[in-house]
Amino acid sequence: MEVKITETTDAVIIKLEGELKLGSEAIEFQEAIRDCVEKNKRNVIVDLSAVRFISSWGIGMLIHGYTTAQNRGTSFKLAAVPNMINETFKKIKVDNIFTQFNSVEEALKS
């Protein structure tokens, strides 16, 4: 998994690429969320457009990020979730936890 971070005035966009399995990139992901909260950004947007696979560990990482952001008053949004990943979310009943948008641009406008 590769993590790319972009900041806007009131959001941090975290683009995840590849396969969300075990990896040290989770530390980078969590640090990006923590930085977002500390900088008083209103939104964390996770771009999943380039994710090919997600394991239970990857789902746990997203849930942890969601909880961290929400507990500190920051919105946590998923953008461009591939159908295969969304089907996995539905099968394990976590699709209703995350606010999802078709694109990063839509998430930024919300």
C-alpha positions in Angstrom: 0.0 0.0 0.0 1.2 3.5 -0.8 0.0 6.6 1.0 -0.1 10.0 -0.6 -1.2 13.1 1.4 -2.5 16.4 0.1 -3.8 19.3 2.2 -6.3 22.0 1.3 -7.6 24.9 3.4 -9.9 22.7 5.5 -9.2 19.1 4.5 -6.5 16.5 4.3 -6.9 14.1 1.4 -5.3 10.7 1.9 -4.9 8.7 -1.3 -4.3 5.0 -0.7 -3.0 2.9 -3.6 -2.5 -0.8 -4.0 -3.6 -3.5 -1.6 -4.7 -2.6 2.0 -3.1 -5.4 3.9 -0.6 -5.4 6.8 2.0 -2.7 6.5 3.9 0.1 8.1 1.9 2.5 6.0 -0.8 2.4 8.6 1.4 4.5 10.8 1.6 7.1 8.1 -2.2 6.9 7.6 -2.9 7.4 11.3 -0.3 10.3 11.6 -2.1 12.0 8.7 -5.4 11.9 10.5 -3.8 13.0 13.8 -2.1 16.0 11.9 -5.4 16.9 10.3 -7.1 17.1 13.7 -4.2 19.0 15.3 -4.3 21.6 12.5 -8.1 22.0 13.0 -8.9 20.8 9.5 -12.6 20.0 9.2 -12.4 17.0 6.9 -10.4 13.8 6.3 -11.0 12.5 2.8 -9.7 9.0 2.0 -9.4 8.4 -1.8 -9.7 4.7 -2.4 -9.8 5.0 -6.3 -6.5 3.1 -6.7 -7.1 0.4 -4.1 -7.3 -3.1 -5.6 -7.8 -5.2 -2.5 -8.7 -4.6 1.2 -8.2 -7.1 4.0 -9.8 -7.2 7.4 -6.7 -5.3 8.6 -7.3 -2.6 6.0 -11.0 -2.3 7.0 -9.9 -2.0 10.7 -7.4 0.7 9.8 -10.2 2.7 8.1 -12.6 2.2 11.1 -9.8 3.3 13.5 -9.2 6.4 11.3 -13.0 7.1 11.3 -13.2 6.8 15.1 -10.1 9.0 15.6 -11.5 11.8 13.4 -15.1 11.6 14.7 -14.0 11.7 18.4 -12.2 14.9 17.7 -15.0 16.6 15.7 -13.5 16.0 12.2 -15.5 14.5 9.3 -14.2 11.3 7.8 -15.2 10.6 4.2 -14.4 8.0 1.7 -14.1 8.9 -2.0 -14.1 6.9 -5.2 -14.6 3.5 -3.5 -14.2 0.8 -6.1 -17.3 -1.5 -6.5 -15.3 -4.5 -5.4 -14.3 -2.8 -2.2 -17.8 -1.5 -1.6 -19.2 -5.0 -2.0 -16.8 -6.2 0.7 -18.1 -3.3 3.0 -21.7 -4.4 2.3 -21.0 -8.1 3.0 -19.6 -7.3 6.5 -22.1 -4.5 7.1 -19.7 -1.6 7.5 -20.9 0.3 4.4 -23.3 2.4 6.5 -20.5 3.5 8.8 -18.7 5.6 6.2 -20.0 8.6 4.3 -19.1 7.9 0.7 -18.7 10.1 -2.3 -18.2 9.3 -6.0 -15.1 11.5 -6.2 -12.7 13.6 -4.0 -14.2 16.7 -5.6 -17.7 15.8 -4.4 -16.4 15.0 -0.9 -14.6 18.4 -0.8 -17.9 20.2 -1.7 -19.9 18.5 1.0 
